[in-house]
């Protein structure tokens, strides 16, 4: 499990962020990483999520390769350390990775990390976006929760809760941006499709 969680995290961030950023840049000439161009609350949320991502990677690194007695200092939640919680966590992690990669592929050149105020992007409403307006954010939330179940301790609990709140706040900012950018088309899509997951109430335009 220690090797799995370390390799998984490398794949998750390597494929979903670094590789997808490279693919988008090669296709458009645009750097999809927009967090450095944001201001105010969006910039603050970006900083918080980077802190969460680095913290999670640090915990996984120490959990996988550090001395065995170090894990005791993370505040392990022994009542969650069982085969059932671990199995659910692994399932969520695998699903999150596949789900995020699929959603990114369906977004194509419209994919960004953060809000892009400089370039127009298409409003994607097909594929997994028929069932979720924010499938990538959903995958990121499931990723943090799955990591917590696989490594239930005080640090992963804190990173999960902080990351979940940060992602949810970012969703509100991006929804506001999309309403301003796409107008009635996004409002129709918003009315038809759940924020995170569910069946559409009607066909989004």
Wavefront OBJ file of the C-alpha trace (Angstrom):
o trace
v 0.000 0.000 0.000
v 2.855 2.408 0.744
v 4.295 1.912 -2.732
v 0.841 2.106 -4.332
v -0.075 5.430 -2.737
v 3.266 6.990 -3.681
v 3.094 5.813 -7.309
v -0.562 6.809 -7.516
v 0.147 10.365 -6.400
v 2.918 10.678 -8.975
v 0.491 9.514 -11.668
v -2.328 11.762 -10.470
v -0.355 14.993 -10.445
v 1.912 13.967 -13.291
v -0.892 13.069 -15.715
v -3.720 15.303 -14.566
v -1.712 18.485 -14.115
v 1.771 18.452 -15.659
v 1.048 16.276 -18.705
v -2.341 17.861 -19.413
v -0.787 21.329 -19.066
v 1.875 20.375 -21.612
v -0.711 18.951 -24.032
v -2.859 22.091 -23.776
v 0.147 24.362 -24.228
v 1.298 22.435 -27.315
v -2.193 22.607 -28.823
v -2.922 26.283 -28.115
v 0.331 28.043 -27.255
v -1.390 29.161 -24.043
v -0.092 28.312 -20.599
v -3.177 26.740 -18.922
v -1.806 27.490 -15.455
v -3.616 30.755 -14.718
v -3.300 30.956 -10.936
v -0.357 33.349 -11.166
v -2.524 35.786 -13.171
v -5.398 35.859 -10.670
v -5.995 38.417 -7.941
v -7.846 38.707 -4.669
v -9.712 35.690 -3.324
v -8.867 33.545 -6.380
v -5.151 34.072 -5.801
v -5.582 33.280 -2.105
v -7.462 30.051 -2.882
v -4.761 29.053 -5.339
v -2.135 29.510 -2.640
v -4.146 27.426 -0.186
v -4.568 24.574 -2.656
v -0.852 24.579 -3.468
v -0.218 24.316 0.264
v -2.633 21.368 0.497
v -1.045 19.622 -2.503
v 2.476 20.044 -1.118
v 1.341 18.924 2.326
v -0.312 15.802 0.945
v 2.754 14.955 -1.111
v 4.955 15.427 1.943
v 2.790 13.158 4.092
v 2.722 10.487 1.369
v 6.483 10.736 0.937
v 7.110 10.239 4.651
v 4.442 7.533 4.908
v 5.933 5.580 2.009
v 9.663 6.089 2.519
v 10.220 7.574 5.973
v 11.051 5.661 9.156
v 8.127 3.571 10.404
v 7.947 5.368 13.746
v 7.401 8.759 12.027
v 3.816 7.862 11.129
v 2.877 7.875 14.811
v 3.532 11.636 14.857
v 0.856 12.237 12.197
v -1.924 11.425 14.683
v -3.188 8.177 13.105
v -6.919 7.494 13.486
v -6.756 3.840 14.430
v -10.536 3.353 14.320
v -10.418 3.984 10.554
v -7.432 1.774 9.867
v -9.114 -1.270 8.404
v -9.455 -3.193 5.182
v -12.901 -1.753 4.382
v -11.865 1.902 4.655
v -8.681 1.168 2.706
v -10.602 -0.611 -0.055
v -13.095 2.252 -0.362
v -10.200 4.712 -0.432
v -8.404 2.837 -3.207
v -11.600 2.634 -5.272
v -12.160 6.373 -4.883
v -8.571 7.132 -5.841
v -8.686 5.028 -9.004
v -12.092 6.413 -9.967
v -10.921 9.990 -9.326
v -7.902 9.589 -11.599
v -9.881 8.046 -14.471
v -12.713 10.574 -14.052
v -10.395 13.598 -14.061
v -8.415 12.403 -17.093
v -11.637 11.707 -18.988
v -13.088 15.127 -18.155
v -9.852 16.861 -19.146
v -9.769 15.029 -22.475
v -13.372 16.073 -23.150
v -12.562 19.706 -22.292
v -9.734 19.686 -24.812
v -8.103 23.083 -25.291
v -10.616 24.736 -22.932
v -8.987 23.170 -19.867
v -7.353 25.596 -17.452
v -5.954 25.608 -13.923
v -7.712 28.630 -12.485
v -9.725 31.354 -14.207
v -8.531 32.567 -17.598
v -9.541 36.209 -18.040
v -7.457 36.676 -21.191
v -8.620 33.959 -23.583
v -12.026 32.725 -24.677
v -12.799 29.079 -23.955
v -15.669 26.941 -25.174
v -18.485 25.915 -22.853
v -18.300 22.120 -22.712
v -21.628 20.441 -21.898
v -21.239 16.949 -23.389
v -19.711 13.721 -22.123
v -19.285 13.627 -18.357
v -20.208 17.321 -18.321
v -23.816 16.249 -18.918
v -23.821 14.838 -15.387
v -21.529 17.306 -13.620
v -20.758 20.968 -14.222
v -17.478 20.526 -12.351
v -16.257 16.948 -12.930
v -12.573 17.783 -12.476
v -13.221 19.484 -9.147
v -15.337 16.491 -8.150
v -12.418 14.200 -8.965
v -10.059 16.367 -6.924
v -12.402 16.215 -3.935
v -12.685 12.430 -4.215
v -8.913 12.209 -4.509
v -8.386 14.003 -1.194
v -11.069 11.939 0.534
v -9.628 8.695 -0.835
v -6.163 9.629 0.379
v -7.588 10.275 3.828
v -9.247 6.841 3.931
v -6.053 5.106 2.850
v -3.949 7.102 5.327
v -6.384 8.124 8.106
v -4.540 10.547 10.338
v -4.850 14.085 11.670
v -2.800 15.608 8.854
v -4.669 13.971 5.968
v -7.942 14.835 7.696
v -6.900 18.490 7.892
v -5.723 18.519 4.266
v -8.947 16.854 3.101
v -11.186 19.363 4.904
v -9.106 22.396 3.941
v -8.803 21.228 0.347
v -12.506 20.447 0.091
v -13.519 23.907 1.306
v -10.956 25.554 -0.983
v -12.155 23.629 -4.031
v -15.795 24.396 -3.272
v -15.049 28.132 -3.011
v -13.109 28.007 -6.281
v -16.126 26.383 -7.926
v -18.280 29.378 -7.005
v -15.714 31.771 -8.489
v -15.470 29.808 -11.730
v -19.237 29.535 -12.038
v -19.495 33.308 -11.706
v -16.833 33.705 -14.396
v -18.627 31.309 -16.742
v -21.936 33.123 -16.261
v -20.267 36.389 -17.196
v -18.454 34.864 -20.162
v -21.204 32.668 -21.644
v -24.379 34.375 -20.410
v -27.668 32.610 -21.133
v -25.943 29.497 -22.492
v -24.303 28.862 -19.119
v -27.472 29.721 -17.198
v -29.348 27.093 -19.226
v -26.580 24.578 -18.588
v -26.522 25.480 -14.891
v -30.261 24.909 -14.610
v -30.029 21.524 -16.318
v -26.908 19.985 -14.798
v -25.944 19.385 -11.143
v -22.920 21.178 -9.741
v -21.057 17.960 -8.883
v -22.937 14.820 -9.908
v -26.431 13.737 -10.859
v -28.786 13.205 -13.748
v -29.507 16.253 -15.922
v -33.048 17.591 -15.598
v -33.169 18.272 -19.314
v -30.836 18.400 -22.262
v -28.350 21.202 -21.816
v -27.916 23.423 -24.855
l 1 2 3 4 5 6 7 8 9 10 11 12 13 14 15 16 17 18 19 20 21 22 23 24 25 26 27 28 29 30 31 32 33 34 35 36 37 38 39 40 41 42 43 44 45 46 47 48 49 50 51 52 53 54 55 56 57 58 59 60 61 62 63 64 65 66 67 68 69 70 71 72 73 74 75 76 77 78 79 80 81 82 83 84 85 86 87 88 89 90 91 92 93 94 95 96 97 98 99 100 101 102 103 104 105 106 107 108 109 110 111 112 113 114 115 116 117 118 119 120 121 122 123 124 125 126 127 128 129 130 131 132 133 134 135 136 137 138 139 140 141 142 143 144 145 146 147 148 149 150 151 152 153 154 155 156 157 158 159 160 161 162 163 164 165 166 167 168 169 170 171 172 173 174 175 176 177 178 179 180 181 182 183 184 185 186 187 188 189 190 191 192 193 194 195 196 197 198 199 200 201 202 203 204 205
